[in-house]
Amino acid sequence: MTSSSNSNHPDTQINHTKCGTVSIIGRPNVGKSTLLNHLVGYKISAIANKPQTTRTNIRGIVTELSTTEQNAYQIIFTDTPGIHLNSKNLLNRTLNSEAVAAVEDVDVIIFMVEALKWTDEDEFVLSRIKHATIPVILLINKVDRIKEKERLFEYLQMVSEKRDFKELIPIAAEKGVNTDSVINSLVKILPQSEFIYPEDHITDKSVRFICSELIREQLVLNLHEELPYTTAVEIEKFEETDNLVTIEVVIWTDRKNQKGIIIGKKGETLKRIGQGARHSLEEFLMKKVMLKQWVKVEENWQNNPRHLNELGIISNREL
């Protein structure tokens, strides 16, 4: 997928460029996708205040051409599924393995935590990068919610003793507070290299994939408790004209009674999901969208490698 470059400078004859890969890891619901979307400047990763919103590694690309103050750089971020302790089914195990695999063969690891919190899952994530020899930057997110700043100083002291972090950077990803410092720190670390992607690319994912994520985001936002995690979205038709995009999707769930909950009384829940999804899709695609949805049942799809492969959650090489 492409977009206009982040820079207004048309000169692409660059002699000194920096380029590198950065994985963003952390437990579920610490703000990894929010950070990625903010840095890229587009919503390419689903966001919801619930765990397991991200189900596959999503790359976001930030490119800046050279200016009088700095050389050009390209940072390829990978937003990973939240690493969690409970791996009850193939889907959960796949999410964990996706996240862990993302820290291999990268230049920098960003480890995100939430200010004033350190959970068993945070400790588990830290254990997964214990032997990493590349720089690890610790981002402390949601600092805007901390009123007593002395508590934050105490917390920073505590986490700084967890390992030898390259830097500790307090941020508020949702509001973009101090995210410039993240970019500046990364640019200092990244190796000199030619760009991997064209300068106008913002992700390696297809438009179709991002649309499915935006629809699934509405499932997470509109369904309660554990139900969103037993659902998946599969786009069966995607047709685009100059003025209209027609999208037909199947919402998969693993039990018949859940199908009724997703549809809701007189179809109200499914209608609400569709309205929210259509708004996000039209904002993303910048066109009118005709969205058609069907709800289907496949028992135990979360443990079905074939189905996970069709949904893009597990690759053929892992089958």
ABEGO torsion letter per residue (X at the ends): XBBBBABABABABBABBBBBBBBBBEBBGAGAAAAAAAAAGBBABBBBABBGABABBBBBBBBBBBBAABBBBBBBBBBBBBBBABBABAAAAAAAAAAAAAABGBABBBBBBBBGBBBAAAAAAAAAAAABABBBBBBBBGAAABABAAAAAAAAAAAAAABBBABBBBBBAAAGBGAAAAAAAAAAABBBBBBABBAABABABBAAAAAAAAAAAAAAAABBEAAAAABBBBBABBBBBAABBBBBBBBBBABAAAAAAAAEBGGAAAAAAAAAAAAAAAAAAGBBBBBBBBBBBBBGAAABAAAAAAAGABBAAAX
